[in-house]
Amino acid sequence: MAATVVTGCGDSGTTAANGRMGGENIDAFGSVDDLPNCTPKREGKVLFVTEENGKYQMQVCEDGIWKEMGQPLAVFESDDDFPNCTPSREGNEAYANSESAVYVCNDGAWTEKMQVQASENGKEPTSSFADEEKKTESSGSTEMDDGESSGSSESNSSTNSSTSINSSTSVKSSTSMASFSPRVGPGPVSQYGELKAGTNSSGKGRIYGTCNDYSTSGHEVQVRGMSLFWSMDSAQSKYWSKSTVNGLVQKLNIELIRAAMGVDGDWGYGNYFTKTSFYQGLMDDVVQAAIDNDIYVIIDYHSHIANENVANAKSFFSRMAQKWGGYDNVIFEIFNEPACAVGGSTSCSNFMTWSTIKNYATQVIATIRQYSDNLVIVGTPMWDQQPNAAISSPINDANVAYAFHYYAGTHSTSSEGANAVSAMNAGLSVFVSEWGTINADGDGSVAGSNSGWQTWLDTYKLSSANWAVSDKAEGASMFTTAGAWNYSASGNWVKNNVFSKNPSSYKTCGSGQSVITPTSSSSSGTVVISGTDVLGGDGAFDNCTSLASCGWTTQNLSSTTYGWDGWVKLDLNDDYEYVLGFYVEEPFVYDWYLQALYSFTLTPGYTYQIVGDGYTYDSSHGTVSIGVLINTDVGIFDWEGTVDGEFMSETYNACGTSQPATLYVSGGKMIGGFAIRNIRLLRTPISCN
């Protein structure tokens, strides 16, 4: 890796641009072709490539390939050497070598965007919004118009508090949450399992869990949580972090976090499709934090006009479902608040019809179902206030809930709430994916009708997410402008009257279950297990010198294979002590499979489940399928997808007669692979009628 000396940057790449450059060495590659292979070990790593104009391009290792990350960077010794953040530099990015950080010019201030360790021996880059330092260089105050909308159920424009800061002053943000760690022990996902739409014994729509105790009428699941603010708001995206989610779980006991991803429009901060790597990183941090804390997470396509670009929505949810759709924690919300028929205005009389929404939803759900059977929340007309519009023509999918949004200062249980009750009475499941204590414009005082709304939610066992995790100067914000944990009037009300009702502890799904810490060969976190491990040992292939020595057989389903001797096999290496996996390279031309097989007897009177831990080399080619067969050709329960950490299959209740069965681990597709570090086949006693 050659070091290049930067002698000038600024707007024109010369010292004349600002008169005080801090030239400094930075490690960089001469071209993209010189970058090392994007291996699993380098996943998320950022490296620099020299550009012809003397600036640098950041390349991030993602899913097996290097991808451009943002605009070309000017490099300075430190942020103190940056030029003034003038209107002409709005949106420009710069790298401070001494801080190993990238900053963006936004409203007169240089704001830290990301910590980056470019050295091959360094750490992976991580978003630093949770404990961000705002670097400013301005001669006076900056102010942005609030831009509130009159009809939307949340403010849909970016706002920053007015600031007046002297030149070269560093201001420490008060939103630091670095001291918070993930939950220890089981949470709501362990207790309830994957959420499913269903009906009670009276045929009324409700939400259930896949765990036995919560899968029948009278045992509906209700979870309460928070919604993050629009990702596109540069002043509020600091809360899109693992530390934020950790803190919300520990301090507020939330059971659900909603990630409101802005996908269209531009508030000077781009959106998911103009800065995909950046915003995907925010989403990944939030989803992983939810998994680490054992809570639910809504991946929310936060748009009023999603139907106007179905291709974008399908692309978004294809990626999200492949990456996260195998986790019980994940819920997909595919259309936030459909508004006007054209243009998405929040004030109109011509609202989008249900048929338009349904046509969009059907296409997007079909994309999700290629990779995941998880719950999908579908938007409804008039900013999600008319789920009853779907009664005569519901979505043809078994696991769909219909969105309902309300704001207590504007809406009533007898009017808008009655629409949701009508939908439930007709057998449709409803999910309150957004609600506010204040007015529908996101502002105002805490309404007196909030207690009545909470009684209504509890009566119908409706899960909900409060708007919003923000310190924006408006009534809906959880925090005041002083920052996190300085609760607003709304934040205090929600904390004391809503989250106080959440359980203080959770159990794991079913009887005879416990939570353990993974072995040293597993990833961080906890694995939910139960009963007896049919495979024996601790699931990490202890004492195996080969698959055969642990009772496994192998099967090659293609005639031409490459890499790792052409077999799924046990690989003993320096990085992962015991790894069941494979890797194939070109010219492997067959679509599937390589298999490892383990035979056992499926005994009646038990619930069976597969749990494990692993990773995928290439998400587009390294899909793994894990499951159980009877008579070698009928899958009875399984898990399939890309692997990035822990996984659990669905459960299977075995009753009837004993049957020979086979646990299989299959994978393939050309140029890719996976590795399973830990796999268990678990069984827990049940009663069979």
C-alpha positions as CSV (number, residue, x, y, z in Angstrom):
1,M,0.0,0.0,0.0
2,A,1.6,3.3,-1.1
3,A,1.3,6.5,0.9
4,T,0.4,9.6,-1.0
5,V,1.1,13.1,0.3
6,V,-1.8,15.5,0.0
7,T,-0.6,19.1,-0.6
8,G,-3.8,20.9,-1.4
9,C,-7.6,20.5,-1.3
10,G,-10.5,22.8,-0.8
11,D,-12.9,23.6,-3.6
12,S,-10.3,23.7,-6.3
13,G,-7.7,21.3,-4.9
14,T,-5.2,24.0,-4.2
15,T,-3.9,25.8,-1.2
16,A,-5.4,29.0,-2.5
17,A,-8.8,27.7,-1.8
18,N,-8.7,28.4,1.9
19,G,-5.1,29.5,2.7
20,R,-4.4,27.1,5.6
21,M,-4.1,23.5,4.4
22,G,-2.9,20.8,6.7
23,G,-1.1,18.4,4.3
24,E,-0.8,15.0,5.8
25,N,0.1,11.4,4.7
26,I,-2.8,9.0,4.1
27,D,-2.6,5.4,3.0
28,A,-4.3,4.9,-0.3
29,F,-4.4,2.5,-3.2
30,G,-3.6,3.6,-6.8
31,S,-6.9,2.3,-8.2
32,V,-9.8,0.0,-7.4
33,D,-8.0,-2.8,-9.2
34,D,-5.3,-2.7,-6.5
35,L,-7.7,-3.3,-3.6
36,P,-7.4,-6.6,-1.8
37,N,-10.2,-9.2,-2.1
38,C,-13.4,-8.2,-0.3
39,T,-13.5,-11.2,2.1
40,P,-15.7,-11.9,5.1
41,K,-13.0,-10.6,7.3
42,R,-13.0,-7.3,5.5
43,E,-16.8,-6.9,5.5
44,G,-17.6,-3.3,6.4
45,K,-14.0,-2.1,6.1
46,V,-13.3,1.2,4.3
47,L,-10.2,1.7,2.2
48,F,-9.0,4.7,0.1
49,V,-8.3,5.0,-3.6
50,T,-6.5,7.9,-5.1
51,E,-8.4,10.0,-7.6
52,E,-6.9,12.0,-10.6
53,N,-8.0,15.3,-9.0
54,G,-5.8,14.6,-6.0
55,K,-8.8,13.7,-3.8
56,Y,-9.7,10.3,-2.5
57,Q,-12.6,7.9,-3.0
58,M,-13.7,5.7,-0.1
59,Q,-14.5,2.1,-1.0
60,V,-16.4,-0.1,1.4
61,C,-16.3,-3.9,1.4
62,E,-19.9,-5.1,1.2
63,D,-21.3,-8.5,0.3
64,G,-18.1,-9.6,-1.3
65,I,-17.4,-6.6,-3.5
66,W,-16.0,-3.1,-3.1
67,K,-18.5,-0.3,-3.5
68,E,-18.0,3.5,-3.7
69,M,-19.0,5.3,-0.5
70,G,-20.0,8.9,-1.0
71,Q,-18.2,11.6,-2.9
72,P,-14.4,12.2,-3.4
73,L,-12.8,13.4,-0.2
74,A,-10.4,16.2,0.4
75,V,-7.9,15.2,3.2
76,F,-6.7,17.4,6.0
77,E,-4.5,16.9,9.1
78,S,-7.4,17.6,11.4
79,D,-10.9,19.2,11.4
80,D,-9.4,22.4,12.6
81,D,-7.8,22.8,9.1
82,F,-11.1,22.5,7.2
83,P,-12.2,25.5,5.2
84,N,-15.2,27.5,6.3
85,C,-18.5,25.6,5.7
86,T,-20.0,28.2,3.3
87,P,-23.1,27.7,1.2
88,S,-20.9,26.9,-1.8
89,R,-19.5,23.9,0.1
90,E,-22.9,22.7,1.4
91,G,-22.9,18.9,1.2
92,N,-19.1,18.6,0.6
93,E,-17.3,16.0,2.6
94,A,-13.8,16.0,4.1
95,Y,-11.5,13.6,5.9
96,A,-9.6,14.6,9.1
97,N,-6.6,12.3,9.3
98,S,-5.8,12.8,12.9
99,E,-9.3,12.0,14.0
100,S,-9.8,9.2,11.3
101,A,-13.2,10.7,10.6
102,V,-15.2,12.0,7.7
103,Y,-17.2,15.2,8.1
104,V,-19.9,16.8,6.0
105,C,-20.6,20.5,5.5
106,N,-24.2,21.1,6.6
107,D,-25.9,24.5,7.4
108,G,-22.6,26.3,8.1
109,A,-21.1,23.6,10.3
110,W,-18.8,20.6,9.7
111,T,-20.5,17.7,11.3
112,E,-18.9,14.3,11.9
113,K,-20.4,11.7,9.7
114,M,-18.4,8.5,10.2
115,Q,-15.3,7.2,12.0
116,V,-13.0,5.4,9.6
117,Q,-9.9,3.3,10.2
118,A,-8.4,2.9,6.8
119,S,-5.4,0.7,7.8
120,E,-5.7,-2.9,6.9
121,N,-4.9,-3.7,10.6
122,G,-7.5,-1.2,11.9
123,K,-11.0,-1.6,13.1
124,E,-14.1,-1.6,11.0
125,P,-15.7,1.8,10.5
126,T,-18.7,2.5,12.6
127,S,-21.3,5.3,12.4
128,S,-20.7,7.8,15.2
129,F,-24.0,9.6,15.4
130,A,-24.8,8.3,18.9
131,D,-21.9,10.3,20.5
132,E,-21.3,12.7,17.7
133,E,-19.2,15.9,18.0
134,K,-20.4,18.7,15.9
135,K,-17.5,20.7,14.4
136,T,-18.4,24.3,13.4
137,E,-16.8,27.1,11.6
138,S,-19.2,30.0,11.2
139,S,-19.3,33.7,11.8
140,G,-22.9,33.9,12.9
141,S,-26.0,31.9,13.7
142,T,-27.6,29.5,11.2
143,E,-31.3,28.9,11.0
144,M,-33.5,26.7,8.9
145,D,-37.2,27.2,8.3
146,D,-39.2,24.6,10.2
147,G,-41.3,23.7,7.1
148,E,-44.1,21.9,9.0
149,S,-46.8,20.3,6.9
150,S,-50.4,20.8,7.8
151,G,-51.9,17.4,7.1
152,S,-49.2,14.7,7.5
153,S,-49.1,12.5,10.6
154,E,-45.5,13.5,11.1
155,S,-43.3,16.4,10.0
156,N,-41.7,15.5,6.7
157,S,-39.0,18.1,6.5
158,S,-35.6,18.5,8.0
159,T,-35.1,21.1,10.7
160,N,-32.1,22.1,12.8
161,S,-32.1,24.2,16.0
162,S,-30.8,27.7,15.6
163,T,-27.1,27.8,16.5
164,S,-24.7,30.6,17.2
165,I,-21.1,29.3,17.6
166,N,-17.8,31.1,17.3
167,S,-15.3,30.1,14.7
168,S,-13.1,27.0,15.4
169,T,-15.3,25.9,18.4
170,S,-16.0,22.2,19.1
171,V,-19.4,21.5,20.7
172,K,-19.9,18.1,22.4
173,S,-23.3,16.7,21.6
174,S,-25.5,15.9,24.6
175,T,-26.9,12.8,22.9
176,S,-24.0,10.4,23.8
177,M,-25.3,6.9,24.5
178,A,-22.0,5.1,24.4
179,S,-22.4,3.7,27.9
180,F,-25.3,1.5,27.0
181,S,-24.9,-2.2,26.1
182,P,-27.4,-4.7,24.7
183,R,-29.9,-6.5,26.9
184,V,-28.7,-9.5,28.8
185,G,-31.2,-12.4,28.9
186,P,-34.4,-13.1,26.9
187,G,-36.6,-10.3,25.5
188,P,-40.0,-10.2,23.8
189,V,-38.8,-12.0,20.7
190,S,-37.7,-15.0,22.7
191,Q,-41.0,-15.1,24.5
192,Y,-43.4,-14.6,21.6
193,G,-41.4,-15.7,18.5
194,E,-42.1,-14.4,15.1
195,L,-45.2,-12.2,14.9
196,K,-48.1,-13.5,12.7
197,A,-51.4,-12.1,11.5
198,G,-54.4,-14.2,12.5
199,T,-57.9,-14.2,13.9
200,N,-59.3,-15.0,17.3
201,S,-62.1,-17.5,18.1
202,S,-64.6,-14.9,17.0
203,G,-63.0,-14.3,13.7
204,K,-61.6,-10.9,14.6
205,G,-58.2,-9.9,13.4
206,R,-55.3,-10.0,15.9
207,I,-51.5,-10.5,16.1
208,Y,-50.1,-13.7,17.4
209,G,-46.6,-15.2,18.0
210,T,-45.2,-18.5,16.7
211,C,-44.4,-19.7,20.2
212,N,-47.0,-22.1,21.4
213,D,-48.1,-20.0,24.4
214,Y,-49.0,-17.1,22.2
215,S,-50.4,-18.7,19.1
216,T,-54.0,-19.1,20.0
217,S,-57.1,-17.0,20.7
218,G,-56.9,-15.3,24.1
219,H,-53.1,-15.2,23.9
220,E,-52.6,-12.4,21.5
221,V,-49.3,-10.5,21.4
222,Q,-49.1,-6.8,22.0
223,V,-45.8,-5.0,22.0
224,R,-45.1,-1.3,22.6
225,G,-42.1,0.7,21.3
226,M,-40.8,3.8,19.5
227,S,-40.3,5.1,16.0
228,L,-37.1,6.7,14.9
229,F,-37.4,10.1,13.1
230,W,-37.0,10.3,9.3
231,S,-33.5,9.1,8.5
232,M,-33.0,12.0,6.1
233,D,-33.0,14.6,8.9
234,S,-29.4,15.3,9.5
235,A,-30.1,16.6,13.0
236,Q,-32.0,13.5,14.1
237,S,-30.1,10.7,12.3
238,K,-27.7,10.6,15.2
239,Y,-30.2,8.5,17.0
240,W,-30.0,5.8,14.3
241,S,-27.4,3.8,16.3
242,K,-26.9,0.7,18.2
243,S,-26.2,2.7,21.4
244,T,-29.5,4.5,21.0
245,V,-31.5,1.3,20.7
246,N,-29.5,-0.2,23.7
247,G,-30.4,2.9,25.7
248,L,-34.1,2.9,24.8
249,V,-34.3,-0.8,25.9
250,Q,-32.5,-0.2,29.2
251,K,-34.1,3.1,30.2
252,L,-37.6,2.9,28.6
253,N,-38.0,-0.9,28.3
254,I,-39.2,-0.7,24.7
255,E,-40.2,-3.9,22.9
256,L,-40.2,-2.5,19.4
257,I,-38.1,0.0,17.3
258,R,-39.4,1.4,14.0
259,A,-36.7,2.5,11.5
260,A,-38.3,5.2,9.3
261,M,-36.1,5.1,6.3
262,G,-36.5,8.1,3.9
263,V,-36.4,6.8,0.4
264,D,-37.4,9.8,-1.8
265,G,-37.0,13.5,-1.7
266,D,-33.9,15.4,-0.5
267,W,-33.5,17.5,2.5
268,G,-29.9,18.4,1.7
269,Y,-28.9,15.0,3.2
270,G,-29.8,12.7,0.4
271,N,-32.0,9.6,0.7
272,Y,-31.6,5.8,0.6
273,F,-31.3,5.7,-3.1
274,T,-28.9,8.6,-3.5
275,K,-26.6,7.6,-0.6
276,T,-27.3,3.9,-0.4
277,S,-24.2,2.7,1.4
278,F,-24.6,5.4,4.1
279,Y,-28.3,4.8,4.8
280,Q,-28.0,1.0,4.6
281,G,-25.3,1.3,7.3
282,L,-27.8,3.2,9.5
283,M,-30.5,0.6,8.9
284,D,-28.1,-2.3,9.5
285,D,-27.0,-0.7,12.9
286,V,-30.6,-0.4,14.0
287,V,-31.7,-3.8,12.9
288,Q,-28.7,-5.5,14.4
289,A,-29.2,-3.6,17.7
290,A,-32.8,-4.9,17.8
291,I,-31.6,-8.4,17.3
292,D,-29.0,-8.0,20.0
293,N,-31.6,-6.7,22.4
294,D,-34.1,-9.4,21.5
295,I,-36.8,-6.8,20.5
296,Y,-38.8,-6.4,17.3
297,V,-37.8,-3.9,14.5
298,I,-40.0,-2.5,11.7
299,I,-38.0,-1.8,8.5
300,D,-40.2,1.1,7.4
301,Y,-40.2,2.4,3.8
302,H,-41.0,5.9,4.9
303,S,-42.7,7.5,1.9
304,H,-46.0,9.1,1.0
305,I,-45.5,8.3,-2.7
306,A,-44.0,4.8,-2.7
307,N,-46.4,3.6,-5.4
308,E,-44.8,6.0,-7.9
309,N,-41.6,4.0,-8.0
310,V,-42.4,0.3,-7.5
311,A,-39.0,-0.7,-8.8
312,N,-37.2,1.1,-6.1
313,A,-39.4,-0.4,-3.4
314,K,-38.8,-3.9,-4.8
315,S,-35.1,-3.3,-4.8
316,F,-35.1,-2.0,-1.3
317,F,-37.1,-4.9,0.1
318,S,-35.3,-7.5,-1.9
319,R,-32.1,-6.4,-0.2
320,M,-33.7,-6.1,3.3
321,A,-35.5,-9.4,3.1
322,Q,-32.4,-11.3,2.0
323,K,-30.2,-9.7,4.7
324,W,-32.7,-9.6,7.6
325,G,-35.8,-11.7,6.6
326,G,-34.6,-14.8,8.4
327,Y,-34.8,-13.1,11.9
328,D,-38.0,-13.4,14.0
329,N,-37.4,-9.8,15.1
330,V,-38.0,-8.3,11.7
331,I,-41.3,-6.7,10.4
332,F,-41.6,-5.1,7.0
333,E,-43.7,-1.9,6.6
334,I,-43.9,-1.3,2.9
335,F,-45.7,2.0,2.6
336,N,-45.8,4.8,5.2
337,E,-49.0,6.9,5.0
338,P,-50.3,6.9,1.5
339,A,-51.5,10.4,0.9
340,C,-52.7,12.1,-2.3
341,A,-53.4,10.2,-5.5
342,V,-50.6,12.2,-7.2
343,G,-47.5,13.8,-5.8
344,G,-47.9,12.8,-2.2
345,S,-49.0,16.1,-0.9
346,T,-50.2,16.0,2.7
347,S,-53.1,18.4,2.0
348,C,-55.6,17.4,-0.6
349,S,-59.1,16.0,-1.2
350,N,-58.1,13.4,-3.8
351,F,-56.6,10.6,-1.6
352,M,-55.0,7.5,-3.0
353,T,-57.4,4.7,-3.3
354,W,-57.1,1.3,-1.8
355,S,-56.9,-0.4,-5.2
356,T,-53.8,1.7,-6.0
357,I,-52.2,0.8,-2.7
358,K,-53.1,-2.9,-3.1
359,N,-51.6,-3.0,-6.6
360,Y,-48.3,-1.6,-5.2
361,A,-48.4,-3.8,-2.1
362,T,-49.0,-7.1,-4.0
363,Q,-45.9,-6.5,-6.1
364,V,-43.6,-5.6,-3.2
365,I,-44.9,-8.5,-1.0
366,A,-44.2,-10.9,-3.8
367,T,-40.5,-9.7,-3.7
368,I,-40.3,-10.1,0.1
369,R,-41.8,-13.6,-0.1
370,Q,-38.9,-14.8,-2.2
371,Y,-36.8,-14.6,0.9
372,S,-39.0,-14.2,4.0
373,D,-42.4,-15.2,5.5
374,N,-42.2,-12.4,8.1
375,L,-45.1,-10.1,9.0
376,V,-45.7,-7.3,6.4
377,I,-47.5,-4.1,7.4
378,V,-49.4,-2.5,4.5
379,G,-50.3,1.2,4.4
380,T,-53.9,2.3,4.1
381,P,-55.7,5.3,2.6
382,M,-55.7,8.8,4.1
383,W,-52.4,8.6,6.0
384,D,-53.1,5.1,7.4
385,Q,-56.4,6.0,9.0
386,Q,-58.7,3.8,6.9
387,P,-57.7,0.1,7.2
388,N,-61.4,-0.7,6.8
389,A,-60.9,0.3,3.1
390,A,-59.3,-3.2,2.6
391,I,-62.3,-5.2,3.9
392,S,-63.8,-5.9,0.6
393,S,-60.5,-6.7,-1.2
394,P,-57.8,-7.7,1.3
395,I,-54.2,-8.6,0.3
396,N,-53.9,-12.2,-0.8
397,D,-51.2,-13.1,1.8
398,A,-51.5,-15.0,5.0
399,N,-49.1,-12.8,7.1
400,V,-50.2,-9.2,6.4
401,A,-51.4,-6.5,8.9
402,Y,-52.9,-3.2,7.9
403,A,-51.4,0.0,9.2
404,F,-53.4,2.4,11.4
405,H,-51.9,5.8,12.5
406,Y,-53.4,8.3,14.9
407,Y,-52.5,11.5,16.7
408,A,-54.4,12.0,19.9
409,G,-54.8,15.8,19.6
410,T,-56.5,15.4,16.1
411,H,-58.1,12.0,15.9
412,S,-60.7,10.2,18.1
413,T,-61.4,6.6,18.9
414,S,-65.0,7.0,17.9
415,S,-64.1,8.3,14.4
416,E,-60.7,7.2,13.0
417,G,-60.4,4.5,15.7
418,A,-63.8,3.0,14.5
419,N,-62.2,2.4,11.1
420,A,-59.6,0.2,12.6
421,V,-62.2,-1.7,14.7
422,S,-64.3,-2.3,11.6
423,A,-61.3,-3.8,9.9
424,M,-60.5,-6.1,12.8
425,N,-64.1,-7.2,13.1
426,A,-63.9,-8.2,9.5
427,G,-60.9,-10.4,10.2
428,L,-58.1,-8.1,9.3
429,S,-55.1,-7.8,11.6
430,V,-54.2,-4.2,12.4
431,F,-50.8,-2.7,13.5
432,V,-50.5,0.8,14.9
433,S,-47.1,1.5,13.4
434,E,-47.2,5.2,14.4
435,W,-49.0,7.3,16.9
436,G,-48.5,10.6,18.7
437,T,-49.6,12.2,21.9
438,I,-50.0,15.5,20.1
439,N,-51.6,16.9,16.9
440,A,-51.3,15.4,13.5
441,D,-48.8,18.0,12.4
442,G,-46.3,16.7,14.9
443,D,-46.6,19.6,17.3
444,G,-48.8,20.9,20.1
445,S,-49.3,19.8,23.7
446,V,-50.0,16.4,25.1
447,A,-53.7,15.8,24.5
448,G,-56.1,14.8,27.2
449,S,-57.5,12.0,25.1
450,N,-54.2,10.0,25.3
451,S,-55.4,7.8,28.2
452,G,-58.6,6.9,26.3
453,W,-56.5,6.0,23.2
454,Q,-54.2,3.7,25.4
455,T,-57.3,2.0,26.8
456,W,-58.5,1.5,23.2
457,L,-55.1,0.0,22.2
458,D,-55.1,-2.4,25.2
459,T,-58.7,-3.5,24.6
460,Y,-57.9,-4.6,21.1
461,K,-54.4,-5.9,21.9
462,L,-52.8,-3.5,19.3
463,S,-49.1,-3.2,19.0
464,S,-47.8,0.3,18.5
465,A,-44.8,2.6,18.0
466,N,-44.8,6.2,19.3
467,W,-43.5,9.0,17.1
468,A,-40.6,9.9,17.6
469,V,-37.1,9.3,18.9
470,S,-36.0,12.9,18.3
471,D,-34.9,16.2,20.0
472,K,-36.5,18.3,17.3
473,A,-38.2,21.4,18.6
474,E,-41.8,20.1,18.3
475,G,-44.3,18.4,20.6
476,A,-43.9,14.9,19.2
477,S,-40.2,14.6,20.1
478,M,-39.3,12.1,22.9
479,F,-36.5,14.4,24.0
480,T,-36.0,18.2,24.4
481,T,-33.5,20.1,22.3
482,A,-31.1,19.6,25.2
483,G,-30.7,16.0,23.9
484,A,-31.3,12.4,24.8
485,W,-32.7,11.5,28.2
486,N,-33.9,15.0,28.7
487,Y,-37.6,14.1,28.2
488,S,-40.1,16.3,26.7
489,A,-43.7,16.5,28.0
490,S,-44.6,13.9,25.4
491,G,-41.6,11.8,26.3
492,N,-42.4,11.8,30.0
493,W,-46.1,10.9,29.3
494,V,-45.1,7.9,27.1
495,K,-42.4,6.8,29.5
496,N,-44.8,6.9,32.5
497,N,-48.0,5.8,31.0
498,V,-47.1,3.4,28.1
499,F,-43.8,1.7,28.6
500,S,-44.4,1.3,32.3
501,K,-46.9,-1.4,31.2
502,N,-44.3,-3.5,29.4
503,P,-43.1,-6.6,31.2
504,S,-40.0,-6.2,33.4
505,S,-38.7,-9.6,32.4
506,Y,-39.3,-12.3,29.7
507,K,-39.2,-16.0,29.4
508,T,-38.1,-18.1,26.5
509,C,-40.5,-19.8,24.2
510,G,-42.3,-22.8,25.6
511,S,-41.4,-25.0,28.5
512,G,-38.0,-26.4,29.5
513,Q,-36.1,-23.6,27.7
514,S,-33.2,-21.5,28.8
515,V,-30.7,-18.9,27.4
516,I,-27.0,-19.6,27.1
517,T,-24.0,-17.6,26.0
518,P,-22.6,-19.1,22.7
519,T,-19.3,-20.9,22.7
520,S,-16.1,-19.2,21.8
521,S,-16.6,-20.2,18.2
522,S,-19.9,-18.4,18.0
523,S,-20.7,-14.8,17.4
524,S,-21.5,-12.3,20.2
525,G,-24.9,-12.3,21.9
526,T,-27.2,-15.0,23.1
527,V,-28.7,-18.1,21.5
528,V,-32.1,-19.3,22.6
529,I,-32.1,-23.1,23.1
530,S,-34.3,-25.6,24.7
531,G,-34.4,-29.2,25.7
532,T,-31.8,-31.8,24.5
533,D,-29.4,-31.3,21.7
534,V,-30.0,-34.3,19.4
535,L,-26.6,-33.9,17.9
536,G,-24.9,-34.1,21.3
537,G,-22.1,-32.0,22.6
538,D,-22.4,-28.2,22.6
539,G,-23.2,-27.9,18.9
540,A,-19.8,-26.6,17.9
541,F,-18.6,-29.9,16.4
542,D,-16.5,-30.7,19.5
543,N,-14.0,-33.6,19.1
544,C,-14.7,-33.8,15.3
545,T,-11.8,-34.6,13.1
546,S,-14.1,-35.0,10.2
547,L,-17.8,-34.9,9.5
548,A,-17.9,-38.7,9.5
549,S,-16.5,-38.8,13.0
550,C,-19.5,-36.8,14.3
551,G,-22.1,-38.9,12.4
552,W,-22.5,-36.7,9.3
553,T,-22.4,-37.9,5.7
554,T,-21.8,-35.7,2.6
555,Q,-23.5,-35.6,-0.8
556,N,-22.5,-33.9,-4.0
557,L,-25.5,-33.1,-6.2
558,S,-23.5,-31.7,-9.1
559,S,-20.9,-33.3,-11.4
560,T,-18.4,-30.4,-11.3
561,T,-17.3,-28.7,-8.1
562,Y,-14.4,-26.6,-7.1
563,G,-12.8,-25.5,-3.8
564,W,-12.7,-27.3,-0.5
565,D,-12.4,-30.6,-2.4
566,G,-15.9,-30.1,-3.8
567,W,-17.6,-31.1,-0.5
568,V,-19.4,-29.5,2.4
569,K,-16.9,-30.4,5.1
570,L,-15.5,-29.6,8.5
571,D,-12.8,-27.0,8.2
572,L,-10.4,-26.6,11.1
573,N,-8.6,-23.3,10.8
574,D,-7.1,-20.5,12.8
575,D,-10.0,-18.1,12.7
576,Y,-13.0,-20.4,13.4
577,E,-12.2,-23.5,15.3
578,Y,-14.9,-25.8,13.9
579,V,-16.7,-24.7,10.7
580,L,-19.1,-26.6,8.6
581,G,-19.2,-25.0,5.3
582,F,-18.1,-24.8,1.7
583,Y,-16.7,-22.4,-0.9
584,V,-17.0,-22.9,-4.7
585,E,-15.3,-20.9,-7.4
586,E,-15.7,-20.5,-11.2
587,P,-16.4,-22.3,-13.4
588,F,-18.9,-24.0,-11.1
589,V,-22.0,-23.8,-13.3
590,Y,-24.7,-25.6,-11.3
591,D,-27.2,-23.7,-9.3
592,W,-27.3,-26.0,-6.2
593,Y,-26.2,-28.0,-4.1
594,L,-23.5,-29.4,-1.8
595,Q,-25.0,-31.1,1.2
596,A,-24.0,-32.4,4.7
597,L,-26.5,-34.8,6.2
598,Y,-27.2,-36.1,9.7
599,S,-29.7,-39.0,10.3
600,F,-31.8,-39.3,13.4
601,T,-35.2,-40.5,14.6
602,L,-38.0,-38.0,14.8
603,T,-39.7,-39.0,18.1
604,P,-43.3,-38.0,18.9
605,G,-44.0,-35.9,21.9
606,Y,-41.3,-33.3,21.2
607,T,-41.0,-29.8,19.6
608,Y,-37.9,-29.7,17.4
609,Q,-36.0,-26.6,16.4
610,I,-32.7,-25.8,14.7
611,V,-30.4,-23.1,16.0
612,G,-26.9,-22.1,15.0
613,D,-24.4,-19.4,14.1
614,G,-22.5,-18.6,11.0
615,Y,-21.8,-16.3,8.1
616,T,-22.1,-16.0,4.4
617,Y,-19.2,-15.2,2.0
618,D,-21.4,-13.6,-0.6
619,S,-25.1,-12.8,-0.1
620,S,-25.9,-13.1,-3.8
621,H,-24.3,-16.5,-4.2
622,G,-23.7,-18.0,-0.8
623,T,-27.3,-18.9,0.3
624,V,-27.5,-21.7,2.8
625,S,-30.5,-23.9,3.4
626,I,-30.8,-25.8,6.7
627,G,-33.7,-28.1,7.6
628,V,-35.1,-31.6,8.3
629,L,-36.4,-34.1,5.7
630,I,-38.6,-37.1,6.2
631,N,-38.1,-39.8,3.6
632,T,-35.4,-37.6,2.1
633,D,-37.7,-35.4,0.1
634,V,-40.2,-33.6,2.3
635,G,-39.0,-30.6,4.3
636,I,-40.9,-30.3,7.6
637,F,-39.1,-27.4,9.1
638,D,-36.2,-25.3,7.9
639,W,-34.3,-22.1,7.7
640,E,-32.9,-20.5,4.5
641,G,-31.1,-17.4,3.6
642,T,-27.8,-15.6,4.0
643,V,-26.1,-16.0,7.4
644,D,-24.7,-13.1,9.5
645,G,-24.7,-14.3,13.1
646,E,-27.2,-16.4,14.8
647,F,-30.2,-18.1,13.2
648,M,-33.2,-20.2,14.3
649,S,-35.6,-22.3,12.3
650,E,-39.3,-22.5,12.8
651,T,-40.4,-25.0,15.3
652,Y,-42.1,-28.4,14.5
653,N,-44.3,-30.3,16.9
654,A,-43.8,-34.0,16.4
655,C,-46.8,-36.2,17.2
656,G,-48.0,-39.5,15.7
657,T,-45.4,-42.2,15.1
658,S,-41.6,-42.2,15.1
659,Q,-40.0,-41.6,11.7
660,P,-36.5,-41.6,10.3
661,A,-35.4,-38.1,9.4
662,T,-32.4,-36.3,8.1
663,L,-31.0,-32.9,9.2
664,Y,-29.4,-31.3,6.1
665,V,-27.1,-28.3,5.5
666,S,-27.1,-27.4,1.9
667,G,-25.5,-24.6,-0.1
668,G,-24.1,-23.6,-3.4
669,K,-24.7,-21.3,-6.3
670,M,-21.5,-20.4,-8.1
671,I,-18.8,-18.3,-6.7
672,G,-19.8,-18.1,-3.1
673,G,-20.2,-20.0,0.1
674,F,-21.1,-20.1,3.8
675,A,-19.7,-21.3,7.1
676,I,-21.7,-22.7,10.0
677,R,-19.8,-22.4,13.3
678,N,-22.4,-23.9,15.6
679,I,-25.5,-25.9,14.8
680,R,-27.9,-27.7,17.2
681,L,-31.0,-29.8,16.6
682,L,-33.0,-29.2,19.8
683,R,-36.1,-31.0,21.2
684,T,-38.4,-30.0,24.0
685,P,-41.1,-32.3,25.5
686,I,-44.7,-31.3,24.6
687,S,-48.1,-32.9,25.2
688,C,-49.7,-34.6,22.2
689,N,-53.5,-35.0,22.3
